[in-house]
Amino acid sequence: MEYKTIDCSERSMEEMQMLCGIDDENIKLLSEAFNGNIIVRSHAIKVEEPIFEAISTIIEKSFQMIETRDQLSKQDLHYLIQLEKKKILRSFSAKALSPIAKTRSGKLIYPKTIGQAKLCEAFKEKEIVFATGVAGTGKTYLAVAYAITQLKNESVKKIVLTRPAVEAGESLGFLPGDMKEKVDPYLRPLYDALHEMLGQETTEKLIEKEVIEIAPLAFMRGRTLNEAIVILDEAQNTTKAQMKMFLTRMGKKTKMIVTGDVTQIDLIKDKDSGLIQACQILQGIPEISIVHLGNEDVVRNPLVQKIIERYANVE
């Protein structure tokens, strides 16, 4: 990732300290708010190129506040961040902010945050999309909604939804019933999204016709998937070998969407996560987009965002 530098040589050390905050807490806040790296070295601030313009604007306005008030509070910084995010959201193309689907009841589904707008834009522009983020950011829901729209438009012939069968240390062998009964609990969030978009009856008909396929990740081995949208959910629980296997199933006219939350890895060792490795080694490939959704993209009950933030502080 390339960096650009903001020259603050005209600012005093005291002004720089106010800008950065105690233990660089203000810089950390900016970095988390825009999902990018910011490095302060004396009077030079290096910023990752994608977020450079937004951070430059906020830093300039922060110095103006410091000049007039002789301080910069967290509340001031939060206010500047929100102003800049609204400006960025307005700058997105109409295509990026347009509805991506419609529920069975006719409700339009569209991105509600900057992170979601980036994700929906990536769905439309890239062949493989990685969407990482905490619970409630709409990763799986938006992916399923987009896939159903493409199916209805006949842009693809099939939707494949898959998850690794790893949950909190359990295994399929501990569960009663046949294979379908064993894997259904792991795939329930995908069924829920499908039912809201299509209704239960239509969903079941499409599954019977194998237009929509829902299966555990292990069932993908040895296959080539053509003219399909393939969604891998809960990808933080894939091993490195499983992730490589999944990504190499890609055939002609196929789009892959990988979603996961790296804060909820149920593998024995976090470092074994195929999602983490893939996001590291596949950066920079033009056909692949990696979108990170943060706490600010949570669209569930507002209390969920507060809970996530508190747990993040504990960890």
KEDOTOR-473036 format. One record per residue (C-alpha): residue number from 1; residue in three letters; x, y, z. Coordinates in nm, 2 decimals. Layout:
BEGIN
rec num = NUM&residuo = ala&px = X&py = Y&pz = Z $
...
# end
This chain:
BEGIN
rec num = 1&residuo = met&px = 0.00&py = 0.00&pz = 0.00 $
rec num = 2&residuo = glu&px = 0.14&py = 0.34&pz = -0.10 $
rec num = 3&residuo = tyr&px = 0.15&py = 0.63&pz = 0.15 $
rec num = 4&residuo = lys&px = 0.13&py = 1.01&pz = 0.10 $
rec num = 5&residuo = thr&px = 0.27&py = 1.26&pz = 0.35 $
rec num = 6&residuo = ile&px = 0.10&py = 1.56&pz = 0.52 $
rec num = 7&residuo = asp&px = 0.37&py = 1.82&pz = 0.60 $
rec num = 8&residuo = cys&px = 0.31&py = 1.97&pz = 0.94 $
rec num = 9&residuo = ser&px = 0.65&py = 2.15&pz = 0.97 $
rec num = 10&residuo = glu&px = 0.48&py = 2.48&pz = 1.04 $
rec num = 11&residuo = arg&px = 0.30&py = 2.35&pz = 1.35 $
rec num = 12&residuo = ser&px = 0.45&py = 2.36&pz = 1.69 $
rec num = 13&residuo = met&px = 0.52&py = 2.05&pz = 1.89 $
rec num = 14&residuo = glu&px = 0.24&py = 2.14&pz = 2.13 $
rec num = 15&residuo = glu&px = -0.01&py = 2.16&pz = 1.84 $
rec num = 16&residuo = met&px = 0.11&py = 1.82&pz = 1.72 $
rec num = 17&residuo = gln&px = 0.06&py = 1.67&pz = 2.06 $
rec num = 18&residuo = met&px = -0.30&py = 1.81&pz = 2.08 $
rec num = 19&residuo = leu&px = -0.37&py = 1.67&pz = 1.73 $
rec num = 20&residuo = cys&px = -0.24&py = 1.32&pz = 1.82 $
rec num = 21&residuo = gly&px = -0.39&py = 1.31&pz = 2.17 $
rec num = 22&residuo = ile&px = -0.27&py = 1.10&pz = 2.47 $
rec num = 23&residuo = asp&px = -0.08&py = 0.79&pz = 2.34 $
rec num = 24&residuo = asp&px = -0.19&py = 0.89&pz = 1.99 $
rec num = 25&residuo = glu&px = -0.55&py = 0.81&pz = 2.07 $
rec num = 26&residuo = asn&px = -0.68&py = 1.06&pz = 1.81 $
rec num = 27&residuo = ile&px = -0.47&py = 0.91&pz = 1.54 $
rec num = 28&residuo = lys&px = -0.59&py = 0.56&pz = 1.63 $
rec num = 29&residuo = leu&px = -0.95&py = 0.69&pz = 1.62 $
rec num = 30&residuo = leu&px = -0.90&py = 0.83&pz = 1.27 $
rec num = 31&residuo = ser&px = -0.73&py = 0.51&pz = 1.15 $
rec num = 32&residuo = glu&px = -1.02&py = 0.30&pz = 1.28 $
rec num = 33&residuo = ala&px = -1.28&py = 0.53&pz = 1.14 $
rec num = 34&residuo = phe&px = -1.15&py = 0.51&pz = 0.79 $
rec num = 35&residuo = asn&px = -1.00&py = 0.16&pz = 0.80 $
rec num = 36&residuo = gly&px = -0.65&py = 0.27&pz = 0.70 $
rec num = 37&residuo = asn&px = -0.30&py = 0.32&pz = 0.84 $
rec num = 38&residuo = ile&px = -0.17&py = 0.66&pz = 0.97 $
rec num = 39&residuo = ile&px = 0.18&py = 0.70&pz = 1.09 $
rec num = 40&residuo = val&px = 0.31&py = 1.01&pz = 1.27 $
rec num = 41&residuo = arg&px = 0.68&py = 1.09&pz = 1.26 $
rec num = 42&residuo = ser&px = 0.77&py = 1.42&pz = 1.42 $
rec num = 43&residuo = his&px = 0.60&py = 1.68&pz = 1.20 $
rec num = 44&residuo = ala&px = 0.52&py = 1.44&pz = 0.91 $
rec num = 45&residuo = ile&px = 0.20&py = 1.23&pz = 0.89 $
rec num = 46&residuo = lys&px = 0.20&py = 0.94&pz = 0.65 $
rec num = 47&residuo = val&px = -0.14&py = 0.83&pz = 0.54 $
rec num = 48&residuo = glu&px = -0.24&py = 0.53&pz = 0.31 $
rec num = 49&residuo = glu&px = -0.34&py = 0.67&pz = -0.03 $
rec num = 50&residuo = pro&px = -0.71&py = 0.56&pz = -0.04 $
rec num = 51&residuo = ile&px = -0.79&py = 0.76&pz = 0.28 $
rec num = 52&residuo = phe&px = -0.54&py = 1.05&pz = 0.23 $
rec num = 53&residuo = glu&px = -0.79&py = 1.31&pz = 0.11 $
rec num = 54&residuo = ala&px = -1.03&py = 1.25&pz = 0.40 $
rec num = 55&residuo = ile&px = -0.76&py = 1.25&pz = 0.66 $
rec num = 56&residuo = ser&px = -0.59&py = 1.56&pz = 0.52 $
rec num = 57&residuo = thr&px = -0.92&py = 1.75&pz = 0.54 $
rec num = 58&residuo = ile&px = -0.99&py = 1.64&pz = 0.90 $
rec num = 59&residuo = ile&px = -0.63&py = 1.72&pz = 1.01 $
rec num = 60&residuo = glu&px = -0.65&py = 2.07&pz = 0.86 $
rec num = 61&residuo = lys&px = -0.98&py = 2.14&pz = 1.03 $
rec num = 62&residuo = ser&px = -0.84&py = 2.00&pz = 1.36 $
rec num = 63&residuo = phe&px = -0.56&py = 2.24&pz = 1.35 $
rec num = 64&residuo = gln&px = -0.81&py = 2.52&pz = 1.29 $
rec num = 65&residuo = met&px = -0.99&py = 2.42&pz = 1.61 $
rec num = 66&residuo = ile&px = -0.67&py = 2.40&pz = 1.80 $
rec num = 67&residuo = glu&px = -0.58&py = 2.75&pz = 1.69 $
rec num = 68&residuo = thr&px = -0.92&py = 2.90&pz = 1.80 $
rec num = 69&residuo = arg&px = -0.99&py = 2.69&pz = 2.11 $
rec num = 70&residuo = asp&px = -0.64&py = 2.58&pz = 2.21 $
rec num = 71&residuo = gln&px = -0.76&py = 2.22&pz = 2.24 $
rec num = 72&residuo = leu&px = -0.91&py = 1.93&pz = 2.04 $
rec num = 73&residuo = ser&px = -1.16&py = 1.72&pz = 2.22 $
rec num = 74&residuo = lys&px = -1.27&py = 1.37&pz = 2.12 $
rec num = 75&residuo = gln&px = -1.62&py = 1.51&pz = 2.06 $
rec num = 76&residuo = asp&px = -1.47&py = 1.76&pz = 1.82 $
rec num = 77&residuo = leu&px = -1.28&py = 1.49&pz = 1.63 $
rec num = 78&residuo = his&px = -1.59&py = 1.26&pz = 1.61 $
rec num = 79&residuo = tyr&px = -1.78&py = 1.56&pz = 1.47 $
rec num = 80&residuo = leu&px = -1.52&py = 1.62&pz = 1.20 $
rec num = 81&residuo = ile&px = -1.51&py = 1.25&pz = 1.11 $
rec num = 82&residuo = gln&px = -1.89&py = 1.23&pz = 1.07 $
rec num = 83&residuo = leu&px = -1.89&py = 1.55&pz = 0.85 $
rec num = 84&residuo = glu&px = -1.62&py = 1.40&pz = 0.63 $
rec num = 85&residuo = lys&px = -1.80&py = 1.06&pz = 0.60 $
rec num = 86&residuo = lys&px = -2.12&py = 1.23&pz = 0.49 $
rec num = 87&residuo = lys&px = -1.92&py = 1.41&pz = 0.22 $
rec num = 88&residuo = ile&px = -1.76&py = 1.08&pz = 0.11 $
rec num = 89&residuo = leu&px = -2.10&py = 0.91&pz = 0.10 $
rec num = 90&residuo = arg&px = -2.24&py = 1.19&pz = -0.11 $
rec num = 91&residuo = ser&px = -1.95&py = 1.15&pz = -0.35 $
rec num = 92&residuo = phe&px = -2.03&py = 0.78&pz = -0.42 $
rec num = 93&residuo = ser&px = -2.18&py = 0.72&pz = -0.76 $
rec num = 94&residuo = ala&px = -2.55&py = 0.68&pz = -0.80 $
rec num = 95&residuo = lys&px = -2.47&py = 0.32&pz = -0.91 $
rec num = 96&residuo = ala&px = -2.30&py = 0.25&pz = -0.58 $
rec num = 97&residuo = leu&px = -2.58&py = 0.38&pz = -0.36 $
rec num = 98&residuo = ser&px = -2.87&py = 0.25&pz = -0.56 $
rec num = 99&residuo = pro&px = -3.08&py = -0.04&pz = -0.42 $
rec num = 100&residuo = ile&px = -2.92&py = -0.38&pz = -0.48 $
rec num = 101&residuo = ala&px = -3.23&py = -0.59&pz = -0.42 $
rec num = 102&residuo = lys&px = -3.59&py = -0.60&pz = -0.31 $
rec num = 103&residuo = thr&px = -3.74&py = -0.81&pz = -0.03 $
rec num = 104&residuo = arg&px = -4.05&py = -1.03&pz = -0.09 $
rec num = 105&residuo = ser&px = -4.26&py = -0.76&pz = 0.06 $
rec num = 106&residuo = gly&px = -4.12&py = -0.50&pz = -0.18 $
rec num = 107&residuo = lys&px = -3.88&py = -0.32&pz = 0.06 $
rec num = 108&residuo = leu&px = -3.58&py = -0.19&pz = -0.12 $
rec num = 109&residuo = ile&px = -3.24&py = -0.30&pz = 0.01 $
rec num = 110&residuo = tyr&px = -2.96&py = -0.04&pz = -0.03 $
rec num = 111&residuo = pro&px = -2.63&py = 0.04&pz = 0.14 $
rec num = 112&residuo = lys&px = -2.68&py = 0.25&pz = 0.46 $
rec num = 113&residuo = thr&px = -2.32&py = 0.32&pz = 0.55 $
rec num = 114&residuo = ile&px = -1.99&py = 0.42&pz = 0.38 $
rec num = 115&residuo = gly&px = -1.86&py = 0.07&pz = 0.43 $
rec num = 116&residuo = gln&px = -2.17&py = -0.09&pz = 0.28 $
rec num = 117&residuo = ala&px = -2.15&py = 0.14&pz = -0.02 $
rec num = 118&residuo = lys&px = -1.79&py = 0.03&pz = -0.08 $
rec num = 119&residuo = leu&px = -1.90&py = -0.33&pz = -0.05 $
rec num = 120&residuo = cys&px = -2.20&py = -0.30&pz = -0.29 $
rec num = 121&residuo = glu&px = -1.97&py = -0.12&pz = -0.54 $
rec num = 122&residuo = ala&px = -1.72&py = -0.40&pz = -0.51 $
rec num = 123&residuo = phe&px = -2.00&py = -0.66&pz = -0.58 $
rec num = 124&residuo = lys&px = -2.07&py = -0.48&pz = -0.91 $
rec num = 125&residuo = glu&px = -1.71&py = -0.42&pz = -1.02 $
rec num = 126&residuo = lys&px = -1.49&py = -0.71&pz = -0.90 $
rec num = 127&residuo = glu&px = -1.48&py = -1.09&pz = -0.96 $
rec num = 128&residuo = ile&px = -1.38&py = -1.19&pz = -0.61 $
rec num = 129&residuo = val&px = -1.49&py = -0.98&pz = -0.30 $
rec num = 130&residuo = phe&px = -1.37&py = -1.03&pz = 0.05 $
rec num = 131&residuo = ala&px = -1.59&py = -0.86&pz = 0.31 $
rec num = 132&residuo = thr&px = -1.46&py = -0.87&pz = 0.67 $
rec num = 133&residuo = gly&px = -1.63&py = -0.70&pz = 0.97 $
rec num = 134&residuo = val&px = -1.80&py = -0.75&pz = 1.30 $
rec num = 135&residuo = ala&px = -2.15&py = -0.88&pz = 1.36 $
rec num = 136&residuo = gly&px = -2.43&py = -0.67&pz = 1.23 $
rec num = 137&residuo = thr&px = -2.25&py = -0.50&pz = 0.94 $
rec num = 138&residuo = gly&px = -2.47&py = -0.67&pz = 0.68 $
rec num = 139&residuo = lys&px = -2.19&py = -0.87&pz = 0.51 $
rec num = 140&residuo = thr&px = -2.39&py = -1.19&pz = 0.45 $
rec num = 141&residuo = tyr&px = -2.73&py = -1.02&pz = 0.41 $
rec num = 142&residuo = leu&px = -2.60&py = -0.78&pz = 0.13 $
rec num = 143&residuo = ala&px = -2.41&py = -1.06&pz = -0.04 $
rec num = 144&residuo = val&px = -2.72&py = -1.29&pz = -0.05 $
rec num = 145&residuo = ala&px = -2.94&py = -0.99&pz = -0.17 $
rec num = 146&residuo = tyr&px = -2.70&py = -0.91&pz = -0.45 $
rec num = 147&residuo = ala&px = -2.68&py = -1.27&pz = -0.56 $
rec num = 148&residuo = ile&px = -3.06&py = -1.31&pz = -0.57 $
rec num = 149&residuo = thr&px = -3.09&py = -0.99&pz = -0.78 $
rec num = 150&residuo = gln&px = -2.83&py = -1.13&pz = -1.03 $
rec num = 151&residuo = leu&px = -3.02&py = -1.46&pz = -1.04 $
rec num = 152&residuo = lys&px = -3.35&py = -1.28&pz = -1.11 $
rec num = 153&residuo = asn&px = -3.18&py = -1.08&pz = -1.39 $
rec num = 154&residuo = glu&px = -3.05&py = -1.40&pz = -1.54 $
rec num = 155&residuo = ser&px = -2.69&py = -1.27&pz = -1.51 $
rec num = 156&residuo = val&px = -2.61&py = -1.61&pz = -1.34 $
rec num = 157&residuo = lys&px = -2.77&py = -1.95&pz = -1.35 $
rec num = 158&residuo = lys&px = -2.70&py = -2.06&pz = -1.00 $
rec num = 159&residuo = ile&px = -2.63&py = -1.94&pz = -0.64 $
rec num = 160&residuo = val&px = -2.40&py = -2.15&pz = -0.42 $
rec num = 161&residuo = leu&px = -2.40&py = -2.07&pz = -0.05 $
rec num = 162&residuo = thr&px = -2.15&py = -2.24&pz = 0.17 $
rec num = 163&residuo = arg&px = -2.00&py = -2.23&pz = 0.52 $
rec num = 164&residuo = pro&px = -1.73&py = -2.43&pz = 0.71 $
rec num = 165&residuo = ala&px = -1.89&py = -2.66&pz = 0.96 $
rec num = 166&residuo = val&px = -1.70&py = -2.52&pz = 1.25 $
rec num = 167&residuo = glu&px = -1.88&py = -2.36&pz = 1.54 $
rec num = 168&residuo = ala&px = -1.74&py = -2.30&pz = 1.89 $
rec num = 169&residuo = gly&px = -1.54&py = -2.62&pz = 1.89 $
rec num = 170&residuo = glu&px = -1.83&py = -2.85&pz = 1.79 $
rec num = 171&residuo = ser&px = -1.82&py = -3.10&pz = 1.51 $
rec num = 172&residuo = leu&px = -2.09&py = -3.25&pz = 1.29 $
rec num = 173&residuo = gly&px = -2.04&py = -3.59&pz = 1.46 $
rec num = 174&residuo = phe&px = -2.19&py = -3.45&pz = 1.78 $
rec num = 175&residuo = leu&px = -2.52&py = -3.37&pz = 1.62 $
rec num = 176&residuo = pro&px = -2.81&py = -3.61&pz = 1.56 $
rec num = 177&residuo = gly&px = -2.98&py = -3.69&pz = 1.23 $
rec num = 178&residuo = asp&px = -2.87&py = -3.73&pz = 0.87 $
rec num = 179&residuo = met&px = -2.63&py = -3.51&pz = 0.68 $
rec num = 180&residuo = lys&px = -2.89&py = -3.24&pz = 0.60 $
rec num = 181&residuo = glu&px = -3.01&py = -3.23&pz = 0.96 $
rec num = 182&residuo = lys&px = -2.65&py = -3.20&pz = 1.08 $
rec num = 183&residuo = val&px = -2.55&py = -2.91&pz = 0.85 $
rec num = 184&residuo = asp&px = -2.87&py = -2.71&pz = 0.86 $
rec num = 185&residuo = pro&px = -2.79&py = -2.54&pz = 1.19 $
rec num = 186&residuo = tyr&px = -2.47&py = -2.41&pz = 1.05 $
rec num = 187&residuo = leu&px = -2.65&py = -2.27&pz = 0.74 $
rec num = 188&residuo = arg&px = -2.95&py = -2.11&pz = 0.92 $
rec num = 189&residuo = pro&px = -2.84&py = -1.75&pz = 0.87 $
rec num = 190&residuo = leu&px = -2.83&py = -1.81&pz = 0.49 $
rec num = 191&residuo = tyr&px = -3.18&py = -1.96&pz = 0.49 $
rec num = 192&residuo = asp&px = -3.30&py = -1.66&pz = 0.69 $
rec num = 193&residuo = ala&px = -3.17&py = -1.42&pz = 0.43 $
rec num = 194&residuo = leu&px = -3.32&py = -1.62&pz = 0.14 $
rec num = 195&residuo = his&px = -3.66&py = -1.64&pz = 0.31 $
rec num = 196&residuo = glu&px = -3.67&py = -1.27&pz = 0.35 $
rec num = 197&residuo = met&px = -3.58&py = -1.21&pz = -0.02 $
rec num = 198&residuo = leu&px = -3.78&py = -1.49&pz = -0.18 $
rec num = 199&residuo = gly&px = -4.02&py = -1.64&pz = 0.08 $
rec num = 200&residuo = gln&px = -3.99&py = -1.99&pz = 0.21 $
rec num = 201&residuo = glu&px = -4.19&py = -2.16&pz = -0.06 $
rec num = 202&residuo = thr&px = -3.99&py = -2.01&pz = -0.35 $
rec num = 203&residuo = thr&px = -3.66&py = -2.07&pz = -0.17 $
rec num = 204&residuo = glu&px = -3.75&py = -2.44&pz = -0.12 $
rec num = 205&residuo = lys&px = -3.85&py = -2.48&pz = -0.49 $
rec num = 206&residuo = leu&px = -3.52&py = -2.32&pz = -0.61 $
rec num = 207&residuo = ile&px = -3.32&py = -2.55&pz = -0.38 $
rec num = 208&residuo = glu&px = -3.51&py = -2.85&pz = -0.51 $
rec num = 209&residuo = lys&px = -3.42&py = -2.75&pz = -0.86 $
rec num = 210&residuo = glu&px = -3.06&py = -2.69&pz = -0.75 $
rec num = 211&residuo = val&px = -3.08&py = -2.33&pz = -0.87 $
rec num = 212&residuo = ile&px = -2.98&py = -2.24&pz = -0.52 $
rec num = 213&residuo = glu&px = -2.74&py = -2.48&pz = -0.35 $
rec num = 214&residuo = ile&px = -2.66&py = -2.47&pz = 0.02 $
rec num = 215&residuo = ala&px = -2.38&py = -2.70&pz = 0.14 $
rec num = 216&residuo = pro&px = -2.09&py = -2.72&pz = 0.38 $
rec num = 217&residuo = leu&px = -1.76&py = -2.62&pz = 0.25 $
rec num = 218&residuo = ala&px = -1.62&py = -2.97&pz = 0.24 $
rec num = 219&residuo = phe&px = -1.87&py = -3.05&pz = -0.04 $
rec num = 220&residuo = met&px = -1.69&py = -2.80&pz = -0.27 $
rec num = 221&residuo = arg&px = -1.38&py = -3.01&pz = -0.32 $
rec num = 222&residuo = gly&px = -1.31&py = -3.13&pz = -0.67 $
rec num = 223&residuo = arg&px = -1.58&py = -2.91&pz = -0.84 $
rec num = 224&residuo = thr&px = -1.56&py = -2.62&pz = -1.09 $
rec num = 225&residuo = leu&px = -1.84&py = -2.37&pz = -1.05 $
rec num = 226&residuo = asn&px = -1.95&py = -2.19&pz = -1.37 $
rec num = 227&residuo = glu&px = -2.20&py = -1.91&pz = -1.43 $
rec num = 228&residuo = ala&px = -2.27&py = -1.87&pz = -1.06 $
rec num = 229&residuo = ile&px = -2.24&py = -1.65&pz = -0.76 $
rec num = 230&residuo = val&px = -2.07&py = -1.84&pz = -0.48 $
rec num = 231&residuo = ile&px = -2.08&py = -1.70&pz = -0.13 $
rec num = 232&residuo = leu&px = -1.86&py = -1.84&pz = 0.14 $
rec num = 233&residuo = asp&px = -1.99&py = -1.73&pz = 0.48 $
rec num = 234&residuo = glu&px = -1.82&py = -1.74&pz = 0.82 $
rec num = 235&residuo = ala&px = -1.49&py = -1.77&pz = 0.63 $
rec num = 236&residuo = gln&px = -1.28&py = -1.69&pz = 0.94 $
rec num = 237&residuo = asn&px = -1.33&py = -2.05&pz = 1.03 $
rec num = 238&residuo = thr&px = -1.17&py = -2.19&pz = 0.71 $
rec num = 239&residuo = thr&px = -0.82&py = -2.32&pz = 0.73 $
rec num = 240&residuo = lys&px = -0.56&py = -2.20&pz = 0.48 $
rec num = 241&residuo = ala&px = -0.59&py = -2.51&pz = 0.27 $
rec num = 242&residuo = gln&px = -0.97&py = -2.49&pz = 0.27 $
rec num = 243&residuo = met&px = -0.96&py = -2.12&pz = 0.15 $
rec num = 244&residuo = lys&px = -0.72&py = -2.21&pz = -0.13 $
rec num = 245&residuo = met&px = -0.95&py = -2.50&pz = -0.23 $
rec num = 246&residuo = phe&px = -1.25&py = -2.28&pz = -0.23 $
rec num = 247&residuo = leu&px = -1.10&py = -2.00&pz = -0.44 $
rec num = 248&residuo = thr&px = -0.97&py = -2.24&pz = -0.70 $
rec num = 249&residuo = arg&px = -1.33&py = -2.37&pz = -0.76 $
rec num = 250&residuo = met&px = -1.39&py = -2.06&pz = -0.97 $
rec num = 251&residuo = gly&px = -1.51&py = -2.13&pz = -1.33 $
rec num = 252&residuo = lys&px = -1.62&py = -1.92&pz = -1.62 $
rec num = 253&residuo = lys&px = -1.86&py = -1.62&pz = -1.56 $
rec num = 254&residuo = thr&px = -1.85&py = -1.68&pz = -1.18 $
rec num = 255&residuo = lys&px = -1.83&py = -1.43&pz = -0.90 $
rec num = 256&residuo = met&px = -1.71&py = -1.52&pz = -0.55 $
rec num = 257&residuo = ile&px = -1.80&py = -1.34&pz = -0.23 $
rec num = 258&residuo = val&px = -1.62&py = -1.43&pz = 0.09 $
rec num = 259&residuo = thr&px = -1.75&py = -1.29&pz = 0.43 $
rec num = 260&residuo = gly&px = -1.63&py = -1.33&pz = 0.78 $
rec num = 261&residuo = asp&px = -1.55&py = -1.18&pz = 1.12 $
rec num = 262&residuo = val&px = -1.19&py = -1.23&pz = 1.22 $
rec num = 263&residuo = thr&px = -1.28&py = -1.14&pz = 1.58 $
rec num = 264&residuo = gln&px = -1.49&py = -1.46&pz = 1.61 $
rec num = 265&residuo = ile&px = -1.25&py = -1.74&pz = 1.49 $
rec num = 266&residuo = asp&px = -1.34&py = -2.08&pz = 1.63 $
rec num = 267&residuo = leu&px = -1.03&py = -2.26&pz = 1.50 $
rec num = 268&residuo = ile&px = -0.78&py = -2.38&pz = 1.76 $
rec num = 269&residuo = lys&px = -0.53&py = -2.13&pz = 1.65 $
rec num = 270&residuo = asp&px = -0.63&py = -1.79&pz = 1.51 $
rec num = 271&residuo = lys&px = -0.33&py = -1.78&pz = 1.28 $
rec num = 272&residuo = asp&px = -0.46&py = -2.09&pz = 1.09 $
rec num = 273&residuo = ser&px = -0.75&py = -1.88&pz = 0.95 $
rec num = 274&residuo = gly&px = -0.76&py = -1.89&pz = 0.57 $
rec num = 275&residuo = leu&px = -0.95&py = -1.56&pz = 0.56 $
rec num = 276&residuo = ile&px = -0.67&py = -1.37&pz = 0.74 $
rec num = 277&residuo = gln&px = -0.41&py = -1.52&pz = 0.51 $
rec num = 278&residuo = ala&px = -0.61&py = -1.46&pz = 0.19 $
rec num = 279&residuo = cys&px = -0.67&py = -1.09&pz = 0.28 $
rec num = 280&residuo = gln&px = -0.29&py = -1.05&pz = 0.33 $
rec num = 281&residuo = ile&px = -0.16&py = -1.23&pz = 0.02 $
rec num = 282&residuo = leu&px = -0.43&py = -1.13&pz = -0.24 $
rec num = 283&residuo = gln&px = -0.41&py = -0.76&pz = -0.19 $
rec num = 284&residuo = gly&px = -0.33&py = -0.56&pz = -0.51 $
rec num = 285&residuo = ile&px = -0.49&py = -0.80&pz = -0.76 $
rec num = 286&residuo = pro&px = -0.71&py = -0.57&pz = -0.97 $
rec num = 287&residuo = glu&px = -1.00&py = -0.82&pz = -1.00 $
rec num = 288&residuo = ile&px = -1.02&py = -0.87&pz = -0.62 $
rec num = 289&residuo = ser&px = -1.16&py = -0.63&pz = -0.37 $
rec num = 290&residuo = ile&px = -1.10&py = -0.65&pz = 0.01 $
rec num = 291&residuo = val&px = -1.36&py = -0.44&pz = 0.20 $
rec num = 292&residuo = his&px = -1.32&py = -0.41&pz = 0.58 $
rec num = 293&residuo = leu&px = -1.64&py = -0.30&pz = 0.77 $
rec num = 294&residuo = gly&px = -1.60&py = -0.14&pz = 1.11 $
rec num = 295&residuo = asn&px = -1.82&py = -0.07&pz = 1.41 $
rec num = 296&residuo = glu&px = -1.96&py = 0.24&pz = 1.24 $
rec num = 297&residuo = asp&px = -2.11&py = 0.01&pz = 0.97 $
rec num = 298&residuo = val&px = -2.33&py = -0.19&pz = 1.22 $
rec num = 299&residuo = val&px = -2.69&py = -0.16&pz = 1.12 $
rec num = 300&residuo = arg&px = -2.86&py = -0.38&pz = 1.38 $
rec num = 301&residuo = asn&px = -3.01&py = -0.24&pz = 1.70 $
rec num = 302&residuo = pro&px = -2.79&py = 0.05&pz = 1.80 $
rec num = 303&residuo = leu&px = -2.71&py = -0.13&pz = 2.13 $
rec num = 304&residuo = val&px = -2.52&py = -0.40&pz = 1.92 $
rec num = 305&residuo = gln&px = -2.26&py = -0.13&pz = 1.82 $
rec num = 306&residuo = lys&px = -2.21&py = -0.04&pz = 2.19 $
rec num = 307&residuo = ile&px = -2.17&py = -0.40&pz = 2.29 $
rec num = 308&residuo = ile&px = -1.91&py = -0.46&pz = 2.02 $
rec num = 309&residuo = glu&px = -1.71&py = -0.15&pz = 2.12 $
rec num = 310&residuo = arg&px = -1.71&py = -0.26&pz = 2.49 $
rec num = 311&residuo = tyr&px = -1.59&py = -0.61&pz = 2.40 $
rec num = 312&residuo = ala&px = -1.32&py = -0.47&pz = 2.17 $
rec num = 313&residuo = asn&px = -1.18&py = -0.26&pz = 2.46 $
rec num = 314&residuo = val&px = -1.17&py = -0.57&pz = 2.68 $
rec num = 315&residuo = glu&px = -0.99&py = -0.77&pz = 2.42 $
# end
